[in-house]
Amino acid sequence: MTTIHTLGFPRMGAQRELKFALERHWRGEIDAAALEAVGRELRARHWQLQRDAGLDFVTVGDFAFYDHVANHVQLLGCEPARFGFAGDEPALARYFTLARGVASETGAAGSGRPALEMTKWFDTNYHYLVPEFTPETAFSLAEERLFAEVDEALALGHRVKAVLLGPLSFLWLGKEKSAGFARIELLERLLPVYQQILVRLKAQGVDWVQIDEPILGLDLPPAWRQAFEPAYSGLAKSGVSLLLATYFSPLQENLALACRLPVHGLHIDGIRAAQEVAAIADWLPVHKVLSLGILDGRNIWRADLDAALKLLRAVREVRQCDLWLAPSCSLLHVPFSVAGESGLDAELRSWLAFAVEKLAELRVLKLALAGDGAADAALAESRQAIQSRRASQRVTDARVSARLAALPADADRRPSPFPARQAAQRARFGLPLLPTTSIGSFPQTAEIRSARAAFKRGQLAATDYQRAMEKEIAHVVAVQEELGIDVLVHGEPERNDMVEYFGEQLAGFCFTANGWVQSYGSRCVKPPIIYGDVSRPQAMTVSWTTHAQSLTEKPMKGMLTGPITILQWSFVRDDQPRSTTAEQIALAIRDEVVDLERAGIGIIQIDEPAIREGLPLRREAWRDYLAWATRAFRLSASGVGDATQIHTHMCYSEFNDILPEIAAMDADVITIETSRSDMELLHAFGEFKYPNEIGPGVYDIHSPRVPSREEMVCLLQKALETIPAGNLWVNPDCGLKTRAWPETLAALRNMVAAAKTLRLTA
């Protein structure tokens, strides 16, 4: 017998209904009851899709109004005490306070409660909210939302599989906020609450609970590994069947541990841990369910169903028992459906499978394993698509391959070492101590988005569109001049997304109309699809940047996205090594950098927020990845002279363990996110004695809260304890695209005032 299920499903809806409802709620246009109604409608619709696809369960507990880890913070009753909740506030209001922070009741800038820190969910581009733990942290079953959603699904006649983030992964993903204790010490307090949850779910009629422990794919310290067996021995007493789910990485030394834990089933990532499938089929006791993640839950390529069936039949021969099939991980990481992509080239469209299509692929595999002829037509269609992609001439470009092969050995090196470049740049720009700048984008107003959309639809002439964007650029330049910012940006009004904008102008990319994926909260991105060899047919940013430079005597930064971020934030072809694709993108960006320099732009920022995110989850694979990733960045940046200053930006990553490689990127200036962590991330740069210049973010752009001048001064004083004043820049954490103008102006004004204050004493 074959059972099919999914670990999770996209939350936003086919038309991003949740995004728009959230933003209306935050603007005060709809109340909490209306928002809850949107959530109920989406859950019901998505459960019905799963049922219609033939799945044996619907998955309940994967929905979140902002983030599933934040859901668990409330479920487990561990909202940080620093938020000062009285206990009588509505749960949803507290939830959004955790996620977005809040200003003080008096409205005083800089006061209030900062949001929970945000960071990447393993090596994906999804951001989760980081739980905070202290020795006093207590846990309790404090929120009914999960149980209410189970009741919703049961009332609709569905067979339910509930999903929880496992207790060890929940603690691992959090952060200690007090010195002198390890958060693993809280496990004994936490487990009784998990037991209560499982007992409640069993009483509701839930037979299976998927309990996610993705940290089993990491290099765990001994104390964490040793905690699994006693923890799950206790949870097993709840009476509900537990499916332990791992994903994103091979189990390796944790393989035997995962197989012997006292659970009823084990899900493994058959894509990223393909080499372990045979071993787990042998090791896992036959009375336990094996759930095999046979479809790639993180990429959009149609599965080779014949190859999948060959593997599944081999596993079944070994185990001679029930087999469960699923995507490798939650489908949160892929778009909703290919169905709405009528504008995409028919051949390219035939190669794709989004979340809805992956559910259909599961059904085909189930039918084929049962020998049901109803699968034959779908299997034939799959074979045709796979062959079409392999044979398509649009995938390869001999000129790109020849250019890569002909690169000289030193193509990724600047002409001179950093001290010589720094002297040349200081002489050229004459910037003050603690120079101020922003990361690149400025608020994208409804007027900007409307003009861009009209231009794309052909309803606005190119000349009119150009005038509209140049008017916005002039406004942004004038604002920065008035604020007294030292190094300006053009504000990027013409850009829809920092990756999509470049991908639209590069060969080897294609784009969807509705291929949205949640990044965090209501923020969605529409990743490009890299299907073939990459090159740059023509300049992409030069005209906009030189126009902006013509409006000011101050330096204007050229703004580009780096090769690794374009790679990481795209759906990438799987028919050649990622390193090769990265080098192709790097050469395309290099061409743009050289053209900007020729046009007189002396400061060029190549953003790489995703370079840490791309690290393999297993440390043994880091060296190889970091070698080709940092080389790709240097390839993009090394075609210019000493007096041209190269910046890069990285955000929401822990850098401590890869600082030598970050230094090896050899950017003249790096800007990083540090405000939510209270400059904690900067300490490692100081201890490492990072040699180049650095701009630690002094305020969090993901929150509408405006920090005061005094707060920013305090953060900069902490930075000066670590970084020499001559190497320190002042900037926000990230781009300002998602913020409104009033808060942007207030925050930047305070930022410039903070820099001027410290110049008097630094």
SULFEN-V774944 format. One record per run of one state. SS is the DSSP state (h for helix, s for strand, l for the rest). FROM is the first residue (numbers start at 1). TO is the last residue. If there is no record, write none. Layout:
ss:SS from:FROM to:TO
ss:SS from:FROM to:TO
This chain:
ss:l from:1 to:1
ss:s from:2 to:4
ss:l from:5 to:16
ss:h from:17 to:26
ss:l from:27 to:31
ss:h from:32 to:52
ss:l from:53 to:57
ss:s from:58 to:60
ss:l from:61 to:67
ss:h from:68 to:75
ss:l from:76 to:80
ss:h from:81 to:83
ss:l from:84 to:90
ss:h from:91 to:100
ss:l from:101 to:101
ss:s from:102 to:102
ss:l from:103 to:112
ss:s from:113 to:113
ss:l from:114 to:117
ss:s from:118 to:120
ss:l from:121 to:126
ss:s from:127 to:129
ss:l from:130 to:131
ss:s from:132 to:133
ss:l from:134 to:144
ss:h from:145 to:155
ss:l from:156 to:159
ss:s from:160 to:165
ss:l from:166 to:166
ss:h from:167 to:172
ss:l from:173 to:174
ss:s from:175 to:176
ss:l from:177 to:182
ss:h from:183 to:204
ss:l from:205 to:207
ss:s from:208 to:212
ss:l from:213 to:213
ss:h from:214 to:217
ss:l from:218 to:221
ss:h from:222 to:238
ss:l from:239 to:240
ss:s from:241 to:245
ss:l from:246 to:251
ss:h from:252 to:260
ss:l from:261 to:264
ss:s from:265 to:269
ss:l from:270 to:273
ss:h from:274 to:283
ss:l from:284 to:288
ss:s from:289 to:295
ss:l from:296 to:300
ss:s from:301 to:301
ss:l from:302 to:304
ss:h from:305 to:319
ss:l from:320 to:322
ss:s from:323 to:327
ss:l from:328 to:330
ss:h from:331 to:333
ss:l from:334 to:345
ss:h from:346 to:350
ss:l from:351 to:351
ss:s from:352 to:352
ss:l from:353 to:354
ss:h from:355 to:369
ss:l from:370 to:372
ss:h from:373 to:391
ss:l from:392 to:397
ss:h from:398 to:405
ss:l from:406 to:417
ss:h from:418 to:429
ss:l from:430 to:435
ss:s from:436 to:437
ss:l from:438 to:440
ss:s from:441 to:441
ss:l from:442 to:445
ss:h from:446 to:456
ss:l from:457 to:461
ss:h from:462 to:483
ss:l from:484 to:486
ss:s from:487 to:488
ss:l from:489 to:490
ss:s from:491 to:491
ss:l from:492 to:499
ss:h from:500 to:503
ss:l from:504 to:505
ss:s from:506 to:510
ss:l from:511 to:516
ss:s from:517 to:520
ss:l from:521 to:522
ss:s from:523 to:525
ss:l from:526 to:528
ss:s from:529 to:536
ss:l from:537 to:541
ss:h from:542 to:549
ss:l from:550 to:555
ss:s from:556 to:561
ss:l from:562 to:562
ss:h from:563 to:568
ss:l from:569 to:570
ss:s from:571 to:572
ss:l from:573 to:577
ss:h from:578 to:598
ss:l from:599 to:602
ss:s from:603 to:607
ss:l from:608 to:618
ss:h from:619 to:637
ss:l from:638 to:644
ss:s from:645 to:650
ss:l from:651 to:655
ss:h from:656 to:665
ss:l from:666 to:668
ss:s from:669 to:672
ss:l from:673 to:679
ss:h from:680 to:688
ss:l from:689 to:692
ss:s from:693 to:697
ss:l from:698 to:708
ss:h from:709 to:720
ss:l from:721 to:724
ss:h from:725 to:727
ss:s from:728 to:728
ss:l from:729 to:729
ss:s from:730 to:731
ss:l from:732 to:740
ss:h from:741 to:759
ss:l from:760 to:762
